[in-house]
Amino acid sequence: MPYLLHHRSKLYYRVIGHGSRALLAFHGYGQSSAYYEPMEQALGSDYTIYAFDLFFHGRSHLHKHDMPLEKKFLQELIEHFLAKQQLERFSLMGFSMGGKFALTLVECMPERIDELFLIAPDGIKTSFWYNIATYPGWLQQLFKRTVVKPELFFGLLRMLDKYNMVHKSMLRFAHYQMDSTPKRLRVYRSWVGFRELNFDIRKIVQLLNRHQVPVTMFLGEYDQIIAPKRVAVFMDALEKGELVVLKAGHSFLLQDVATLLHRKRLEG
């Protein structure tokens, strides 16, 4: 896989498809760029997809001197990539945590974006329990100890389950992301590494409207992490926004969107 090197950090990516339009794609938490491979049948004839391994996922590495990841550093990386590929304009796609990377580029270079595809994106409005599982900022020191001694965390999950305080799909998500030391370490590093990727959503809306960027949002009807009602205000404020709701949950929504787009291509 090719990669970008900036200072001592490496950002790996894979190239999918052969179309004339460039699409920069960012995957979700616990995934890698390989999760975008189903998009080849759906979009590969129209787009060349550059799918990145996010830091702490796949093969990408964020050096300790570059932590936490700042928006300016990510912008420099992507500008280096665009120059290397000789790309003036591009489209964006972000799934779940990858939405933070897509929104960062909207904030930094909106004048170069042709389209924005958001799939249950983090960065706009996320579930409280998703933040606990992936960005436990206010529990940082406790969570740091949880990496090697997770008994307290799982005790909390059992209590929440016993008293029906959180949807069972969220409990399954937390269990899956925390059931081994490497996974818990990835959660902790992701929180430390990505804590600066926060946004003024009103500013994001203004930029998208000013530059007339078409936005397509895909959400899952049964998604407890990014529910449709959580992003309704954002979508209503867009001048060129389309919301597509699939009968799906969160974890496999990227594949479900690829299937939908492939079917539409065959029908069209």
C-alpha positions as protocol buffer text, in pm:
chain_id: "A"
residue {
  index: 1
  type: MET
  ca { x: 0 y: 0 z: 0 }
}
residue {
  index: 2
  type: PRO
  ca { x: 125 y: 352 z: -79 }
}
residue {
  index: 3
  type: TYR
  ca { x: 157 y: 599 z: 206 }
}
residue {
  index: 4
  type: LEU
  ca { x: 224 y: 961 z: 295 }
}
residue {
  index: 5
  type: LEU
  ca { x: 510 y: 1050 z: 524 }
}
residue {
  index: 6
  type: HIS
  ca { x: 498 y: 1378 z: 716 }
}
residue {
  index: 7
  type: HIS
  ca { x: 754 y: 1434 z: 989 }
}
residue {
  index: 8
  type: ARG
  ca { x: 760 y: 1085 z: 1138 }
}
residue {
  index: 9
  type: SER
  ca { x: 393 y: 1001 z: 1092 }
}
residue {
  index: 10
  type: LYS
  ca { x: 270 y: 769 z: 815 }
}
residue {
  index: 11
  type: LEU
  ca { x: -77 y: 770 z: 657 }
}
residue {
  index: 12
  type: TYR
  ca { x: -141 y: 464 z: 439 }
}
residue {
  index: 13
  type: TYR
  ca { x: -407 y: 446 z: 170 }
}
residue {
  index: 14
  type: ARG
  ca { x: -537 y: 211 z: -97 }
}
residue {
  index: 15
  type: VAL
  ca { x: -662 y: 297 z: -446 }
}
residue {
  index: 16
  type: ILE
  ca { x: -1001 y: 154 z: -546 }
}
residue {
  index: 17
  type: GLY
  ca { x: -1163 y: 197 z: -886 }
}
residue {
  index: 18
  type: HIS
  ca { x: -1049 y: 382 z: -1198 }
}
residue {
  index: 19
  type: GLY
  ca { x: -1297 y: 664 z: -1256 }
}
residue {
  index: 20
  type: SER
  ca { x: -1209 y: 1017 z: -1361 }
}
residue {
  index: 21
  type: ARG
  ca { x: -1331 y: 1177 z: -1038 }
}
residue {
  index: 22
  type: ALA
  ca { x: -1134 y: 1160 z: -713 }
}
residue {
  index: 23
  type: LEU
  ca { x: -1302 y: 1050 z: -390 }
}
residue {
  index: 24
  type: LEU
  ca { x: -1116 y: 1064 z: -58 }
}
residue {
  index: 25
  type: ALA
  ca { x: -1267 y: 812 z: 184 }
}
residue {
  index: 26
  type: PHE
  ca { x: -1230 y: 768 z: 560 }
}
residue {
  index: 27
  type: HIS
  ca { x: -1352 y: 456 z: 741 }
}
residue {
  index: 28
  type: GLY
  ca { x: -1507 y: 405 z: 1085 }
}
residue {
  index: 29
  type: TYR
  ca { x: -1378 y: 310 z: 1426 }
}
residue {
  index: 30
  type: GLY
  ca { x: -1218 y: -35 z: 1447 }
}
residue {
  index: 31
  type: GLN
  ca { x: -1200 y: -69 z: 1067 }
}
residue {
  index: 32
  type: SER
  ca { x: -943 y: -8 z: 794 }
}
residue {
  index: 33
  type: SER
  ca { x: -939 y: 119 z: 436 }
}
residue {
  index: 34
  type: ALA
  ca { x: -1031 y: -235 z: 323 }
}
residue {
  index: 35
  type: TYR
  ca { x: -1390 y: -166 z: 432 }
}
residue {
  index: 36
  type: TYR
  ca { x: -1425 y: 55 z: 124 }
}
residue {
  index: 37
  type: GLU
  ca { x: -1354 y: -226 z: -121 }
}
residue {
  index: 38
  type: PRO
  ca { x: -1729 y: -297 z: -175 }
}
residue {
  index: 39
  type: MET
  ca { x: -1754 y: 55 z: -315 }
}
residue {
  index: 40
  type: GLU
  ca { x: -1559 y: -49 z: -623 }
}
residue {
  index: 41
  type: GLN
  ca { x: -1863 y: -209 z: -788 }
}
residue {
  index: 42
  type: ALA
  ca { x: -2083 y: 83 z: -685 }
}
residue {
  index: 43
  type: LEU
  ca { x: -1858 y: 378 z: -771 }
}
residue {
  index: 44
  type: GLY
  ca { x: -1537 y: 244 z: -924 }
}
residue {
  index: 45
  type: SER
  ca { x: -1624 y: 327 z: -1284 }
}
residue {
  index: 46
  type: ASP
  ca { x: -1699 y: 693 z: -1201 }
}
residue {
  index: 47
  type: TYR
  ca { x: -1452 y: 756 z: -920 }
}
residue {
  index: 48
  type: THR
  ca { x: -1100 y: 669 z: -823 }
}
residue {
  index: 49
  type: ILE
  ca { x: -1139 y: 612 z: -449 }
}
residue {
  index: 50
  type: TYR
  ca { x: -845 y: 688 z: -223 }
}
residue {
  index: 51
  type: ALA
  ca { x: -935 y: 511 z: 101 }
}
residue {
  index: 52
  type: PHE
  ca { x: -713 y: 596 z: 397 }
}
residue {
  index: 53
  type: ASP
  ca { x: -621 y: 390 z: 701 }
}
residue {
  index: 54
  type: LEU
  ca { x: -697 y: 622 z: 991 }
}
residue {
  index: 55
  type: PHE
  ca { x: -426 y: 659 z: 1252 }
}
residue {
  index: 56
  type: PHE
  ca { x: -421 y: 373 z: 1507 }
}
residue {
  index: 57
  type: HIS
  ca { x: -605 y: 161 z: 1248 }
}
residue {
  index: 58
  type: GLY
  ca { x: -469 y: -48 z: 964 }
}
residue {
  index: 59
  type: ARG
  ca { x: -107 y: 42 z: 896 }
}
residue {
  index: 60
  type: SER
  ca { x: -116 y: 417 z: 962 }
}
residue {
  index: 61
  type: HIS
  ca { x: 97 y: 554 z: 1243 }
}
residue {
  index: 62
  type: LEU
  ca { x: 77 y: 888 z: 1422 }
}
residue {
  index: 63
  type: HIS
  ca { x: 408 y: 967 z: 1586 }
}
residue {
  index: 64
  type: LYS
  ca { x: 393 y: 1073 z: 1951 }
}
residue {
  index: 65
  type: HIS
  ca { x: 536 y: 1413 z: 1863 }
}
residue {
  index: 66
  type: ASP
  ca { x: 238 y: 1473 z: 1632 }
}
residue {
  index: 67
  type: MET
  ca { x: -21 y: 1386 z: 1898 }
}
residue {
  index: 68
  type: PRO
  ca { x: -289 y: 1489 z: 1939 }
}
residue {
  index: 69
  type: LEU
  ca { x: -373 y: 1509 z: 1569 }
}
residue {
  index: 70
  type: GLU
  ca { x: -441 y: 1873 z: 1487 }
}
residue {
  index: 71
  type: LYS
  ca { x: -654 y: 1992 z: 1197 }
}
residue {
  index: 72
  type: LYS
  ca { x: -360 y: 2184 z: 1051 }
}
residue {
  index: 73
  type: PHE
  ca { x: -144 y: 1870 z: 1048 }
}
residue {
  index: 74
  type: LEU
  ca { x: -419 y: 1670 z: 874 }
}
residue {
  index: 75
  type: GLN
  ca { x: -463 y: 1951 z: 623 }
}
residue {
  index: 76
  type: GLU
  ca { x: -89 y: 1947 z: 547 }
}
residue {
  index: 77
  type: LEU
  ca { x: -99 y: 1572 z: 494 }
}
residue {
  index: 78
  type: ILE
  ca { x: -391 y: 1589 z: 253 }
}
residue {
  index: 79
  type: GLU
  ca { x: -247 y: 1887 z: 64 }
}
residue {
  index: 80
  type: HIS
  ca { x: 72 y: 1685 z: 20 }
}
residue {
  index: 81
  type: PHE
  ca { x: -137 y: 1393 z: -107 }
}
residue {
  index: 82
  type: LEU
  ca { x: -334 y: 1612 z: -351 }
}
residue {
  index: 83
  type: ALA
  ca { x: -15 y: 1761 z: -491 }
}
residue {
  index: 84
  type: LYS
  ca { x: 137 y: 1414 z: -531 }
}
residue {
  index: 85
  type: GLN
  ca { x: -172 y: 1293 z: -719 }
}
residue {
  index: 86
  type: GLN
  ca { x: -206 y: 1622 z: -913 }
}
residue {
  index: 87
  type: LEU
  ca { x: -563 y: 1670 z: -793 }
}
residue {
  index: 88
  type: GLU
  ca { x: -719 y: 2015 z: -779 }
}
residue {
  index: 89
  type: ARG
  ca { x: -1067 y: 1905 z: -675 }
}
residue {
  index: 90
  type: PHE
  ca { x: -1209 y: 1601 z: -503 }
}
residue {
  index: 91
  type: SER
  ca { x: -1513 y: 1453 z: -329 }
}
residue {
  index: 92
  type: LEU
  ca { x: -1527 y: 1322 z: 27 }
}
residue {
  index: 93
  type: MET
  ca { x: -1682 y: 1023 z: 199 }
}
residue {
  index: 94
  type: GLY
  ca { x: -1670 y: 958 z: 572 }
}
residue {
  index: 95
  type: PHE
  ca { x: -1824 y: 676 z: 773 }
}
residue {
  index: 96
  type: SER
  ca { x: -1872 y: 701 z: 1150 }
}
residue {
  index: 97
  type: MET
  ca { x: -1542 y: 823 z: 1304 }
}
residue {
  index: 98
  type: GLY
  ca { x: -1421 y: 897 z: 948 }
}
residue {
  index: 99
  type: GLY
  ca { x: -1679 y: 1173 z: 943 }
}
residue {
  index: 100
  type: LYS
  ca { x: -1446 y: 1377 z: 1167 }
}
residue {
  index: 101
  type: PHE
  ca { x: -1175 y: 1358 z: 901 }
}
residue {
  index: 102
  type: ALA
  ca { x: -1416 y: 1454 z: 623 }
}
residue {
  index: 103
  type: LEU
  ca { x: -1552 y: 1749 z: 823 }
}
residue {
  index: 104
  type: THR
  ca { x: -1198 y: 1866 z: 896 }
}
residue {
  index: 105
  type: LEU
  ca { x: -1132 y: 1891 z: 523 }
}
residue {
  index: 106
  type: VAL
  ca { x: -1462 y: 2073 z: 471 }
}
residue {
  index: 107
  type: GLU
  ca { x: -1346 y: 2324 z: 729 }
}
residue {
  index: 108
  type: CYS
  ca { x: -995 y: 2359 z: 582 }
}
residue {
  index: 109
  type: MET
  ca { x: -1052 y: 2354 z: 205 }
}
residue {
  index: 110
  type: PRO
  ca { x: -1423 y: 2382 z: 115 }
}
residue {
  index: 111
  type: GLU
  ca { x: -1346 y: 2552 z: -218 }
}
residue {
  index: 112
  type: ARG
  ca { x: -1189 y: 2229 z: -352 }
}
residue {
  index: 113
  type: ILE
  ca { x: -1474 y: 1990 z: -266 }
}
residue {
  index: 114
  type: ASP
  ca { x: -1716 y: 1867 z: -534 }
}
residue {
  index: 115
  type: GLU
  ca { x: -1941 y: 1645 z: -319 }
}
residue {
  index: 116
  type: LEU
  ca { x: -1969 y: 1527 z: 40 }
}
residue {
  index: 117
  type: PHE
  ca { x: -2100 y: 1183 z: 132 }
}
residue {
  index: 118
  type: LEU
  ca { x: -2155 y: 1125 z: 504 }
}
residue {
  index: 119
  type: ILE
  ca { x: -2248 y: 781 z: 636 }
}
residue {
  index: 120
  type: ALA
  ca { x: -2366 y: 792 z: 999 }
}
residue {
  index: 121
  type: PRO
  ca { x: -2088 y: 1044 z: 1067 }
}
residue {
  index: 122
  type: ASP
  ca { x: -1925 y: 1122 z: 1396 }
}
residue {
  index: 123
  type: GLY
  ca { x: -1855 y: 1491 z: 1451 }
}
residue {
  index: 124
  type: ILE
  ca { x: -2209 y: 1628 z: 1418 }
}
residue {
  index: 125
  type: LYS
  ca { x: -2408 y: 1467 z: 1697 }
}
residue {
  index: 126
  type: THR
  ca { x: -2319 y: 1135 z: 1857 }
}
residue {
  index: 127
  type: SER
  ca { x: -2470 y: 919 z: 2124 }
}
residue {
  index: 128
  type: PHE
  ca { x: -2349 y: 978 z: 2480 }
}
residue {
  index: 129
  type: TRP
  ca { x: -2272 y: 608 z: 2512 }
}
residue {
  index: 130
  type: TYR
  ca { x: -2074 y: 606 z: 2187 }
}
residue {
  index: 131
  type: ASN
  ca { x: -1860 y: 884 z: 2330 }
}
residue {
  index: 132
  type: ILE
  ca { x: -1809 y: 679 z: 2646 }
}
residue {
  index: 133
  type: ALA
  ca { x: -1695 y: 381 z: 2436 }
}
residue {
  index: 134
  type: THR
  ca { x: -1465 y: 570 z: 2201 }
}
residue {
  index: 135
  type: TYR
  ca { x: -1380 y: 917 z: 2337 }
}
residue {
  index: 136
  type: PRO
  ca { x: -1389 y: 886 z: 2717 }
}
residue {
  index: 137
  type: GLY
  ca { x: -1234 y: 1227 z: 2780 }
}
residue {
  index: 138
  type: TRP
  ca { x: -1375 y: 1307 z: 3119 }
}
residue {
  index: 139
  type: LEU
  ca { x: -1279 y: 955 z: 3231 }
}
residue {
  index: 140
  type: GLN
  ca { x: -929 y: 974 z: 3087 }
}
residue {
  index: 141
  type: GLN
  ca { x: -724 y: 867 z: 3389 }
}
residue {
  index: 142
  type: LEU
  ca { x: -973 y: 600 z: 3493 }
}
residue {
  index: 143
  type: PHE
  ca { x: -989 y: 478 z: 3135 }
}
residue {
  index: 144
  type: LYS
  ca { x: -612 y: 466 z: 3107 }
}
residue {
  index: 145
  type: ARG
  ca { x: -612 y: 219 z: 3397 }
}
residue {
  index: 146
  type: THR
  ca { x: -901 y: 33 z: 3235 }
}
residue {
  index: 147
  type: VAL
  ca { x: -675 y: -63 z: 2943 }
}
residue {
  index: 148
  type: VAL
  ca { x: -498 y: -318 z: 3162 }
}
residue {
  index: 149
  type: LYS
  ca { x: -764 y: -360 z: 3434 }
}
residue {
  index: 150
  type: PRO
  ca { x: -1105 y: -354 z: 3266 }
}
residue {
  index: 151
  type: GLU
  ca { x: -1310 y: -509 z: 3548 }
}
residue {
  index: 152
  type: LEU
  ca { x: -1464 y: -177 z: 3658 }
}
residue {
  index: 153
  type: PHE
  ca { x: -1568 y: -88 z: 3304 }
}
residue {
  index: 154
  type: PHE
  ca { x: -1739 y: -421 z: 3244 }
}
residue {
  index: 155
  type: GLY
  ca { x: -1903 y: -396 z: 3586 }
}
residue {
  index: 156
  type: LEU
  ca { x: -2052 y: -65 z: 3473 }
}
residue {
  index: 157
  type: LEU
  ca { x: -2182 y: -228 z: 3155 }
}
residue {
  index: 158
  type: ARG
  ca { x: -2347 y: -507 z: 3357 }
}
residue {
  index: 159
  type: MET
  ca { x: -2521 y: -250 z: 3577 }
}
residue {
  index: 160
  type: LEU
  ca { x: -2645 y: -55 z: 3275 }
}
residue {
  index: 161
  type: ASP
  ca { x: -2776 y: -377 z: 3122 }
}
residue {
  index: 162
  type: LYS
  ca { x: -2945 y: -486 z: 3446 }
}
residue {
  index: 163
  type: TYR
  ca { x: -3141 y: -163 z: 3479 }
}
residue {
  index: 164
  type: ASN
  ca { x: -3207 y: -121 z: 3104 }
}
residue {
  index: 165
  type: MET
  ca { x: -3031 y: 216 z: 3104 }
}
residue {
  index: 166
  type: VAL
  ca { x: -2889 y: 181 z: 2752 }
}
residue {
  index: 167
  type: HIS
  ca { x: -2988 y: 1 z: 2432 }
}
residue {
  index: 168
  type: LYS
  ca { x: -2845 y: -349 z: 2405 }
}
residue {
  index: 169
  type: SER
  ca { x: -2687 y: -273 z: 2068 }
}
residue {
  index: 170
  type: MET
  ca { x: -2477 y: -5 z: 2238 }
}
residue {
  index: 171
  type: LEU
  ca { x: -2371 y: -254 z: 2504 }
}
residue {
  index: 172
  type: ARG
  ca { x: -2268 y: -501 z: 2234 }
}
residue {
  index: 173
  type: PHE
  ca { x: -2072 y: -225 z: 2061 }
}
residue {
  index: 174
  type: ALA
  ca { x: -1888 y: -136 z: 2382 }
}
residue {
  index: 175
  type: HIS
  ca { x: -1817 y: -501 z: 2465 }
}
residue {
  index: 176
  type: TYR
  ca { x: -1680 y: -567 z: 2117 }
}
residue {
  index: 177
  type: GLN
  ca { x: -1454 y: -259 z: 2118 }
}
residue {
  index: 178
  type: MET
  ca { x: -1319 y: -332 z: 2467 }
}
residue {
  index: 179
  type: ASP
  ca { x: -1287 y: -711 z: 2490 }
}
residue {
  index: 180
  type: SER
  ca { x: -906 y: -727 z: 2456 }
}
residue {
  index: 181
  type: THR
  ca { x: -608 y: -521 z: 2566 }
}
residue {
  index: 182
  type: PRO
  ca { x: -511 y: -417 z: 2208 }
}
residue {
  index: 183
  type: LYS
  ca { x: -868 y: -299 z: 2143 }
}
residue {
  index: 184
  type: ARG
  ca { x: -881 y: -104 z: 2468 }
}
residue {
  index: 185
  type: LEU
  ca { x: -545 y: 51 z: 2385 }
}
residue {
  index: 186
  type: ARG
  ca { x: -677 y: 156 z: 2043 }
}
residue {
  index: 187
  type: VAL
  ca { x: -979 y: 319 z: 2209 }
}
residue {
  index: 188
  type: TYR
  ca { x: -754 y: 510 z: 2444 }
}
residue {
  index: 189
  type: ARG
  ca { x: -509 y: 617 z: 2172 }
}
residue {
  index: 190
  type: SER
  ca { x: -796 y: 726 z: 1946 }
}
residue {
  index: 191
  type: TRP
  ca { x: -936 y: 947 z: 2219 }
}
residue {
  index: 192
  type: VAL
  ca { x: -598 y: 1104 z: 2290 }
}
residue {
  index: 193
  type: GLY
  ca { x: -511 y: 1129 z: 1921 }
}
residue {
  index: 194
  type: PHE
  ca { x: -840 y: 1268 z: 1783 }
}
residue {
  index: 195
  type: ARG
  ca { x: -965 y: 1485 z: 2070 }
}
residue {
  index: 196
  type: GLU
  ca { x: -886 y: 1806 z: 1873 }
}
residue {
  index: 197
  type: LEU
  ca { x: -1120 y: 1713 z: 1587 }
}
residue {
  index: 198
  type: ASN
  ca { x: -1422 y: 1908 z: 1706 }
}
residue {
  index: 199
  type: PHE
  ca { x: -1640 y: 2141 z: 1501 }
}
residue {
  index: 200
  type: ASP
  ca { x: -1866 y: 2441 z: 1500 }
}
residue {
  index: 201
  type: ILE
  ca { x: -2143 y: 2280 z: 1298 }
}
residue {
  index: 202
  type: ARG
  ca { x: -2299 y: 2617 z: 1212 }
}
residue {
  index: 203
  type: LYS
  ca { x: -1971 y: 2715 z: 1048 }
}
residue {
  index: 204
  type: ILE
  ca { x: -1962 y: 2383 z: 858 }
}
residue {
  index: 205
  type: VAL
  ca { x: -2314 y: 2448 z: 726 }
}
residue {
  index: 206
  type: GLN
  ca { x: -2218 y: 2801 z: 619 }
}
residue {
  index: 207
  type: LEU
  ca { x: -1914 y: 2674 z: 429 }
}
residue {
  index: 208
  type: LEU
  ca { x: -2109 y: 2401 z: 252 }
}
residue {
  index: 209
  type: ASN
  ca { x: -2383 y: 2643 z: 152 }
}
residue {
  index: 210
  type: ARG
  ca { x: -2142 y: 2918 z: 46 }
}
residue {
  index: 211
  type: HIS
  ca { x: -1956 y: 2681 z: -185 }
}
residue {
  index: 212
  type: GLN
  ca { x: -2273 y: 2499 z: -293 }
}
residue {
  index: 213
  type: VAL
  ca { x: -2136 y: 2156 z: -205 }
}
residue {
  index: 214
  type: PRO
  ca { x: -2397 y: 1880 z: -250 }
}
residue {
  index: 215
  type: VAL
  ca { x: -2424 y: 1669 z: 66 }
}
residue {
  index: 216
  type: THR
  ca { x: -2572 y: 1319 z: 79 }
}
residue {
  index: 217
  type: MET
  ca { x: -2625 y: 1175 z: 425 }
}
residue {
  index: 218
  type: PHE
  ca { x: -2686 y: 801 z: 473 }
}
residue {
  index: 219
  type: LEU
  ca { x: -2826 y: 686 z: 807 }
}
residue {
  index: 220
  type: GLY
  ca { x: -2956 y: 360 z: 951 }
}
residue {
  index: 221
  type: GLU
  ca { x: -3310 y: 348 z: 1081 }
}
residue {
  index: 222
  type: TYR
  ca { x: -3203 y: 118 z: 1365 }
}
residue {
  index: 223
  type: ASP
  ca { x: -2874 y: 293 z: 1440 }
}
residue {
  index: 224
  type: GLN
  ca { x: -2848 y: 376 z: 1811 }
}
residue {
  index: 225
  type: ILE
  ca { x: -2520 y: 564 z: 1764 }
}
residue {
  index: 226
  type: ILE
  ca { x: -2607 y: 817 z: 1493 }
}
residue {
  index: 227
  type: ALA
  ca { x: -2986 y: 827 z: 1483 }
}
residue {
  index: 228
  type: PRO
  ca { x: -3167 y: 1033 z: 1214 }
}
residue {
  index: 229
  type: LYS
  ca { x: -3314 y: 1269 z: 1471 }
}
residue {
  index: 230
  type: ARG
  ca { x: -2962 y: 1359 z: 1590 }
}
residue {
  index: 231
  type: VAL
  ca { x: -2863 y: 1517 z: 1258 }
}
residue {
  index: 232
  type: ALA
  ca { x: -3200 y: 1653 z: 1145 }
}
residue {
  index: 233
  type: VAL
  ca { x: -3114 y: 2016 z: 1221 }
}
residue {
  index: 234
  type: PHE
  ca { x: -2786 y: 1988 z: 1027 }
}
residue {
  index: 235
  type: MET
  ca { x: -2956 y: 1845 z: 719 }
}
residue {
  index: 236
  type: ASP
  ca { x: -3243 y: 2096 z: 729 }
}
residue {
  index: 237
  type: ALA
  ca { x: -2992 y: 2384 z: 725 }
}
residue {
  index: 238
  type: LEU
  ca { x: -2820 y: 2265 z: 405 }
}
residue {
  index: 239
  type: GLU
  ca { x: -2922 y: 2419 z: 73 }
}
residue {
  index: 240
  type: LYS
  ca { x: -2810 y: 2112 z: -123 }
}
residue {
  index: 241
  type: GLY
  ca { x: -2865 y: 1824 z: 120 }
}
residue {
  index: 242
  type: GLU
  ca { x: -3023 y: 1483 z: 69 }
}
residue {
  index: 243
  type: LEU
  ca { x: -3099 y: 1238 z: 350 }
}
residue {
  index: 244
  type: VAL
  ca { x: -3122 y: 865 z: 277 }
}
residue {
  index: 245
  type: VAL
  ca { x: -3239 y: 634 z: 558 }
}
residue {
  index: 246
  type: LEU
  ca { x: -3177 y: 262 z: 520 }
}
residue {
  index: 247
  type: LYS
  ca { x: -3332 y: -17 z: 723 }
}
residue {
  index: 248
  type: ALA
  ca { x: -3001 y: -96 z: 891 }
}
residue {
  index: 249
  type: GLY
  ca { x: -2798 y: -50 z: 1207 }
}
residue {
  index: 250
  type: HIS
  ca { x: -2458 y: 112 z: 1247 }
}
residue {
  index: 251
  type: SER
  ca { x: -2182 y: -147 z: 1219 }
}
residue {
  index: 252
  type: PHE
  ca { x: -2250 y: -265 z: 861 }
}
residue {
  index: 253
  type: LEU
  ca { x: -2397 y: 57 z: 722 }
}
residue {
  index: 254
  type: LEU
  ca { x: -2098 y: 124 z: 494 }
}
residue {
  index: 255
  type: GLN
  ca { x: -2152 y: -210 z: 318 }
}
residue {
  index: 256
  type: ASP
  ca { x: -2527 y: -146 z: 301 }
}
residue {
  index: 257
  type: VAL
  ca { x: -2467 y: 190 z: 132 }
}
residue {
  index: 258
  type: ALA
  ca { x: -2230 y: 26 z: -118 }
}
residue {
  index: 259
  type: THR
  ca { x: -2501 y: -230 z: -201 }
}
residue {
  index: 260
  type: LEU
  ca { x: -2760 y: 46 z: -245 }
}
residue {
  index: 261
  type: LEU
  ca { x: -2536 y: 253 z: -474 }
}
residue {
  index: 262
  type: HIS
  ca { x: -2443 y: -53 z: -680 }
}
residue {
  index: 263
  type: ARG
  ca { x: -2809 y: -140 z: -728 }
}
residue {
  index: 264
  type: LYS
  ca { x: -2889 y: 216 z: -832 }
}
residue {
  index: 265
  type: ARG
  ca { x: -2606 y: 210 z: -1086 }
}
residue {
  index: 266
  type: LEU
  ca { x: -2739 y: -112 z: -1239 }
}
residue {
  index: 267
  type: GLU
  ca { x: -3092 y: 28 z: -1252 }
}
residue {
  index: 268
  type: GLY
  ca { x: -2981 y: 363 z: -1394 }
}
